[in-house]
Amino acid sequence: MATNKVDVLLVGGGVMSATLGTLLNKLDPSLRLTMVERLDHVAHESTDGWNNAGTGHAGYCELNYTPENDQGDVEINRALTINANFEVSLQLWTSLVGTGDLPAPDNFINPTPHISFVWGEDNVAFLRQRWEKLSAHHLFSDMQYSEDHDVLRQWMPLVMENRDPAEKIAATRINYGSDVDFGSLTRNLVATLKKREAFELLLSHEVSELEQNKDGNWKVRLKDRTSGKSKTIEAGFVFLGAGGGALPLLQKSGIPESKGYGGFPVSGQWLVCKEEATVKRHYAKVYGKAAIGAPPMSVPHLDTRIINGTPALLFGPYAGFTTKFLKAGSKLDLIKSVRANNLLPMMDVGMNNMDLTKYLIGEVLQSHEDRMKSLREYFPGAESGNWTLADAGQRVQIIKKDGRGRGKLEFGTELVAAKDGSLAALLGASPGASVAAQAMIEVIERCFKERLENGWKARLQELVPSYGESLINDAELLGRIRKNTLSTLGLLRD
């Protein structure tokens, strides 16, 4: 069997692989890159517009990024980090629009105000404290706060429709939030890569075996899902960016760094409204507080969405329980992921998160009217006949060992890389696609150290002007960067 040799193998046709491939191609156009996708087209799993929130996650409206500690103080460090990381994505997209590698921004990103909305005295006190702390920092200095019903009626008319004028409510708003069609973004990135002679895209192919040679390269066997035939690729570096499918592939690699990791799969659904008159009356992403026991991906929000150029309203997501790791995966995925080295952490998480499991099962058993009841907390006048249920994407939360060797459930993203830098995998979910640029820069920093020091750093700074600096600490730098990105990407609204 002939073996094709490449410098980089990208496993998965989503936003992570597309972003890494784009960065590597820009840093060294001579690198031979191959992308492998198990489905018959790219960006059809987690990256597809209908399978994620489409929120440009910047910490503006997502209340789970600013938790209260045991003393009742709101902690903002995670929101600061996520905001700065999203700015990296905006910088990269701005550069790629400028070079023609991405089309006009409104093909993949649109200005959409980001609003946090709460009701009840305790929640209003929380939101007020959150606003006071965040708005004192230059990253969030433009955040507005109001408890005035008349003001909030201007910000979100559907949410305020038929609402009790005596109800204690509050909201914050950032006007230059964004709605991102990550599916369109990814398809455009891959389309540009396909024009490069050193890039190959293999659709309907999946990885069946991963084995590292004595010389450090990876021998990867692929199966063509259409013909059933196999082929082998030898790669100097392998990136596993296959969403929920990354964990099983990481386990196949056998690298020591993969030991102890498990996955907790969570599915989701949206209520979708395409009724034109209703869609036109709401133009924002309105996020609330998650129900007690709900995973962070289930924070309720009423969203303006523009997917493949078509406007819609989405509400949800409603979480569900599943054993699949991918939307197009197998019900045996969870069982097959169990290993001797992760059995104890997975059992610990299972026993210590029974409330979460019960919550997820309860979500699955809801009726349409149950779901409409949740929606009407955000849109009191919602009519049942205008909303239909649609499946969202599949997420696999990270299970890993804690300091005592027991198990803990993580709700973020985590990069796992081989010690020799020959393989890396991205695990987890939120904030996911929004911080793809920063996540893939971290892959380059960990796995291409020598090249970064020998010329790549300067080129990376051309693509991401803030690279090597801190947007969290440097207000003047942020001001210059943000002015350019918001203008170029059309995120400034009158």
N, C-alpha and C positions, 0 to 999 in steps of 0.2 A: 504494500500500500504506500503510495507516494505521500511524503510529508511536506506540507507547505510551511515555510519559515517566515515569521513576521516579528517585528519588534514589540508590538503591543496587541493583545487580544482583549477586546471589550465585550464582556458577556452581558447581554441585555440591551434592548433598543429603546431605553427610556432616557429621561432628561440627564441622569447622572453620567451614563456612558457617552451621550452626545456632547455633554459639556466637557468631559475629560478629553474626548477625541478632538474637539475643537481647540482646546488649550494646547494639547501636545502638537497638533498640526501647525498651530501658529508659532510655537516655540521652536519646532524643527520640522519643516515640511518634508524632509527626506525620510522621516520615520514611517515604516510600513505598518499600517493600522488595519485590523480586521474587526468588524462588529458582528456579533452573532445574536440573532433574535429567534426565539422558539416559535413565535407567531408569524403570520404571513405579511405583517407590516409593522412598522415601528410605532412606539408611543401608544400602545393599545391596552396596556395594563394600568399600573398606578399613575402613569403620566397622562393618560387620556383625560380630556377636559371633563368628562362626566364622572371620572373616578376619583377626583380630588376637589378640594374646596375652591381652587383657583385663586385663593387669597395670596397676595404677595405678603407673606408672613414677615411683619416688621415689628411685632409687639405693640402696635398701635391700638388694636382692639381686642386682642386675645387675652382674656383675664387669667387664664391658666398659666401664663408666663410671668405673672406677678403674684405669687401666693402670699398668704399671710403666715407669719411664723407663730410659734407658741405664745408669743407676747402680744399678738394682734398687730404687729407691724408689717406693712407691705414691703416685700423684697423685690427690688427692681433689677438686680444684676443680670438675670437671664434675659429680660426684655432688652437691656442695653446691648448684650452680646448678639442677640438675634437681629436687632435693628442694624447694627454695624455690619453683620454678615450679609443681610439683604442688600445693603448698600453696595457690597462687592458684586453681587449679581447685577444690580442696576448699572454699575460701571462697565462690566463686561459686555452686557447687551448694548450699551451705548457705543462702545468701541466697535462692536460687530455691525451695528447699523451704519456707522460711519465708513466702514470698509466694504459695505455691500454684502457681507456674509449673512446678514439678517435683512428681511424686507422692512417696509415702513412699520413703525412700532405698533400701529393699531391693528396689525395682523396677529399680534400675540399679547399685547398689554394695553389696558385702557384705564384711565383715571376713574377711581371709584372710592368715594369717602369711606374711611374706616371708623366705625362707631361702636362704642361699648355702651350697653343699655342695661340698667338694673332697676328693680323696684323693691320697696321695703326699706325701713329705716336702717337696718344693719348693713344691707348691701349698698345703700346710698353713702353711708359713712365710709365703707371700704373703697368705693369708687372715688370719692372725694380725696381720700388719703393717697390713693394711687395717682390721681391727677396731680396733686401737689408735689409728690416726689418725682414723677416722670417729667413734668413740665419745667422743673427746676434744672433739668439736664438739657444741654444743647441739642441732643438727638431728638428730644420730644418737645422742644420749646414752642412749637406751633400748635400743640394740643389745646383744644377748647373744652370747656366744661360748662354744663348748665343743668339746673333743676327746674327751669322755667318751661311750662307746658307750651307756651306760644313759640318759644325758640325751638324746642324739640319738634314741634309740629312742622316747622320749616325744614329741619334736618331729615325727618323721616315720617312723612305724612301717613303712610299706611299703618305704621306702628302706633301712631297717636289717634287713629280713627276710632271713634266710639269708646275712648278710654275715660275712665272716671277722672274728672278734673281735680278731685281731692286726693288722688293717689300720689303717694310719695315716690317720685321717680328721679332718675338722673342719667345723664349720658355725657360721654366725651367724644370728640370728633377730630380727626386729621383729614383735611380736605384732599391731600395728594396721596391717599392710599391707592392701591391698584388691584385690578382683577387681571389675572394672568391665565391665558390659555396655554398651559404647559405642553399640551399635545401639539398645537400649532408651532410653538417655539421649537420643540424637539424635531418635528418633521422638517422645519426649515434648516436647522443646524445639520441634520443628516443629509439633506438635499445638497447643501454646500459641500460637505465632506465627500459626497459621491462624485463630485466634479474633480477631485484630486486623484491623480494617477496612483498614489501610494495608499489609497483607501479601498477596502472591499467590504461590502455588506452581504451577509449570508442570512437570508430569511428562512423561516421554517426549519431551522437547525437548532438542536439542543445539545448541551454538553452531557456526555455519558460517562466520561472518565477524565480524571486530572491526575497527572503524575509528574513529579519533578525529576529531571535527569541529573546525573552526577555533575554536569557542567553548570547546573543552576537554572537552565531553561525548563519550561513547562511543556510536557507532551499532553495535548488536549485532544481527546477523541470526540468527534461530533457525529450526531445522527441526523440525517435528512429526514424530516417527518413526513415528507411527501413521497419520496422514493424508497425510504427505508435503508438506503445506502449509508455507509460510514466514511468519514475522512479524518485525517489527523493533521493538526496544526501544532507546530513548535513555536512557542512564544517566549521572548525574553522577559516580558512582564504581562501579567494577567490581572484584569480588573473585573470583579464580580459586582456588577451593578444591576442585578436582576430583581430588585424589589424584594418581595417575600421569598422569591426563589434563591436569594443570595445565601441564606443560611445553609440549606442542603448542599449547595455547591462549595461553600467554605468547608463544610464537614468532609466532602469528597477530597479536598486538597490535602487533608491530614496534617496541616501545619500546626505546630504546638500552640500557637496563639488562638486557634479555633476551639481549643478544649474548654468545656464548661458552658459554652453558649447554647441557649435554647430559644424557642420562640413561642409567643402567645398570640395566636391569630385572632383578628377581630374584623368582622365584615361591617358593611354600612349600607344605608339606603337614604334616598332623598325624596322629599315631596317636591314636585316640579310644576310650575305654572308657566304656560306660554300664552295665556290670554292677553292679547296686546294691550288693552286698556289698563289692566292691572300692572303689567310689567312696566309701562311707561310712568306709573305713579311712584315708583320706588327706585332710587338710584343711590345705593349704598350697600355696604356689608355691615350688618348690625349683629354684633356678637353679645351673648349673655353669659351667665354663669352656668357651669355644668351642674347637672343633678348630682346629689350625693351618691358616691359609688360609681359614677360614670367615668370611663377613661377619657383622657384629654382630647382624643380625636372626636369625642361626642359632645363637645361644647356646642350648644345650639346657636345657629345663626341664620338670618334671613338675608340672602345674598342676591345682588345683581350679578348676573353672569353673561358673558358674551363668549360663546363656544362656536368655533368655526364660523364666526361672523353673525351668529343668530342670538339675539337677546332672550333671556329667560330669568325667572326667579326660582331660586332653590331654597328650601328650608330643611334643616337637619344638621348633621346626619343622625339617623336613627341607627344605633349600633346593633350588631347581631353576633350570635355565637356560631362559629364554624371551625372545622378542622382543616380547611384548605389554607395554603400559604399564598396562593395566587387565585385571582378571579377565575382564570381558566386552568386551575390546578386540580389536584386530586383530594378526595376526602381522607386519603391515607397519609397526607403530607405531615400532619402532626405526629402520628405514630412513627413514621419512618425517620423522623428527626431525633428520636430518643436514642441516646448513647449512654454507655456506662459513665462517661465523664460529665454528662449533664443531667442524669436521672435525678440525683438528689436536689439540685437547684430547681428543676421543673416540678418535682413533687412538693417542695417547700412553697413555691409560688402557687401551685394549685390549691394546697391546704389553707394558705394564708389569704387567698383572694376569692373565697367562696361568695362573698357579697358581690364582687364584680361579675362572677360567672352567673349568679342569679339575675343580676341586672341585665346582662346581655341576653339571657334566655327570655326574660320578661319583655325586652324590646322586640324580639322576634315574634312574640305572641300577640302584639298589639293589633287592634283593628284599625281600619282607615279612620274611624271617628276618634279613636284614641290618639292617633297621630295628629289629626286636625285640632284636637284639644290643646296639644302642645304648641302647635303653630299659632293658635289664637291668642296665646300669651304674648306673641310678638306682632300679630296682625289680627286684631279682634274681629275685623269684618271679613275674614277669609271665608270663601264659599267652597264647600266640599267638592262640587262638580268641576271647579277650575284647577284642581290639583290631582296629579297622578303620582304613583309610586315608581321610583326608578332605582335600580341597584347602583350603589357607589363602588368604590374600589376596595381591595383587600389590603389589610395592613398586618404586619407581624411585629408585635412589640418584643423588645429584647428581654430575655431572661439570662442572668449572669450570676456568677458567684459574688457574694459580698466578702467583707474582710474576714468573716468566720468560716468561709467555705460553704455557707448556706446559699439559698437562692433569693434574688430580688428581681422585681419587675421594673424595667426602665421604659420611659415613654418618649425618649428622644432618639437621636441618631448616633451611631457610633462607628468609627472607622477601625477595622481590624486589619493589620498589615503584618506580613511575614518579616522576621528579623532581618533577612537579607534584602528586603525591598522588592522581591520578585513577584509578589502577589498582594492584592489588597481587596477588601470587601467592605461594602457599606451596609450596615444593618439598621433596622428601626424605621421610625415614621416621622412624625412632626418635629421640626418645621420642614423637613424633606426638601422638595423641589425648589422651594424659595431660596435656600442657601446652597444650591448646587455648586455655584462658582467657588464659594469659600471651601466647601467640602472637597472639591476636586483639586483646589490649590493645596490643601493639606495632603492629599494623596501624592502630589508632585513633590512636596517638601519632604515627605517621609520615604518616598521610593525612588526619587531622582535627585538626590542631594548633590552629587558631584556635578551634574549638568546644570543644576540651578546656580551653583557657585561659578560655573564656567560659561557665563553668557546668558543663561535663561532668565536670570533675575531682572536684568535691564529690560528685556522684551516683555516680561510679565508686568513690569511697571508701566509699560506703554498701554497694555490692555486694561490694567486695573491701576489707575494712578495713585491710589492710596496704599498700594502694596508695600509692606514694610513699616507702615505708620499705623497709629491708633486713632480711629475715628471717634472712639469713646473719650479719649483724652484731649484731642486737638479740635477745638471748636472752629478755628479758622479754616483748617483743612476741610472739615465737613461742609462748611458753608460754600467753599469753592466747588467741591465735588457734587454736592446735592443740587446746586444751581444748574450745573451742566447736565446732569442726568435727568432731572425733572423736565428741563426744557427740551432736550433731545428726544426723550421718550414720550413727550406730549402729556405729562402727568399733571401739569398746572392747569387748573380750571378757573374760569372767571368767577 
